[in-house]
């Protein structure tokens, strides 16, 4: 509980809009020493402050793809859903070009 309290104090001090759910997620990642995956910039900034390893969704998808755990069709399915739901990560276009230049890009 001390980790949550510390992160919550940082939230108040920095006037962050990070949600309590995000605070719990970061606290859990800290305690269990696991990676947090998020595209929320405030959450990533807070994670950095507490030395919690945090990566963007596209970085994780690139890892899965590079490890042959997902293929082009699965990536296109995920990207298509993001576009359909109007919920693309903020760096969607640049990360898509960076990691998956061979794919026909679904555009928001």
For each residue, the residues with C-beta under 8 A, 3 or more apart:
1: 4 5
2: 5 6
3: 6 7 27 30 31 50
4: 1 7 8 23 24 27
5: 1 2 8 9
6: 2 3 9 10 50
7: 3 4 10 11 23 26 27 30 46 50
8: 4 5 11 12 23
9: 5 6 12 13
10: 6 7 13 14 16 46 49 50
11: 7 8 14 16 18 23 46
12: 8 9 15
13: 9 10
14: 10 11 46
15: 12
16: 10 11 42 45 46
17: 42
18: 11 22 23 40 42 43 46
19: 22 23
20: 23 24
21: 24 25
22: 18 19 25 26 38 40 42 43 46
23: 4 7 8 11 18 19 20 26 27
24: 4 20 21 27 28
25: 21 22 28 29 36 38 43
26: 7 22 23 29 30 36 43 46 47 50 52 54
27: 3 4 7 23 24 30 31
28: 24 25 31 32 34
29: 25 26 32 33 34 35 36 47 52 53 54
30: 3 7 26 27 33 50 52
31: 3 27 28
32: 28 29
33: 29 30
34: 28 29 53
35: 29 53 54 55
36: 25 26 29 43 47 52 53 54 55
37: 54 55 56 57 60
38: 22 25 43 44 47 54 56 57
39: 56 57 89 90 91
40: 18 22 43 44
41: 44 45 90
42: 16 17 18 22 45 46
43: 18 22 25 26 36 38 40 46 47 54
44: 38 40 41 47 48 54 56
45: 16 41 42 48 49
46: 7 10 11 14 16 18 22 26 42 43 49 50
47: 26 29 36 38 43 44 50 52 53 54
48: 44 45 51 52 54
49: 10 45 46
50: 3 6 7 10 26 30 46 47
51: 48
52: 26 29 30 36 47 48
53: 29 34 35 36 47
54: 26 29 35 36 37 38 43 44 47 48
55: 35 36 37 59 60
56: 37 38 39 44 59 60 89 91 95
57: 37 38 39 60 61 89
58: 61 62 89 91 92 95 96 98 99
59: 55 56 62 63 95
60: 37 55 56 57 63 64
61: 57 58 64 65 70 75 78 99
62: 58 59 65 66 99 100
63: 59 60 66 67
64: 60 61 67 69 70
65: 61 62 68 69 70 71 75 99 100
66: 62 63
67: 63 64
68: 65 71
69: 64 65
70: 61 64 65 74 75
71: 65 68 74 75
72: 75 76 102 103
73: 76 77
74: 70 71 77 78
75: 61 65 70 71 72 78 79 100 103
76: 72 73 79 80 103 104 106
77: 73 74 80 81
78: 61 74 75 81 82
79: 75 76 82 83 96 103 105 106
80: 76 77 83 84 106
81: 77 78 84 85
82: 78 79 85 87 88 89 92 106 108
83: 79 80 86 88 106 107 108
84: 80 81
85: 81 82
86: 83 108
87: 82
88: 82 83 92 108
89: 39 56 57 58 82 92 95
90: 39 41
91: 39 56 58 94 95
92: 58 82 88 89 95 96 108
93: 96 97 105 107
94: 91 97 98
95: 56 58 59 89 91 92 98 99
96: 58 79 92 93 99 100 103 105
97: 93 94 100 101 105
98: 58 94 95 101
99: 58 61 62 65 95 96
100: 62 65 75 96 97 103 105
101: 97 98
102: 72
103: 72 75 76 79 96 100
104: 76
105: 79 93 96 97 100
106: 76 79 80 82 83
107: 83 93
108: 82 83 86 88 92
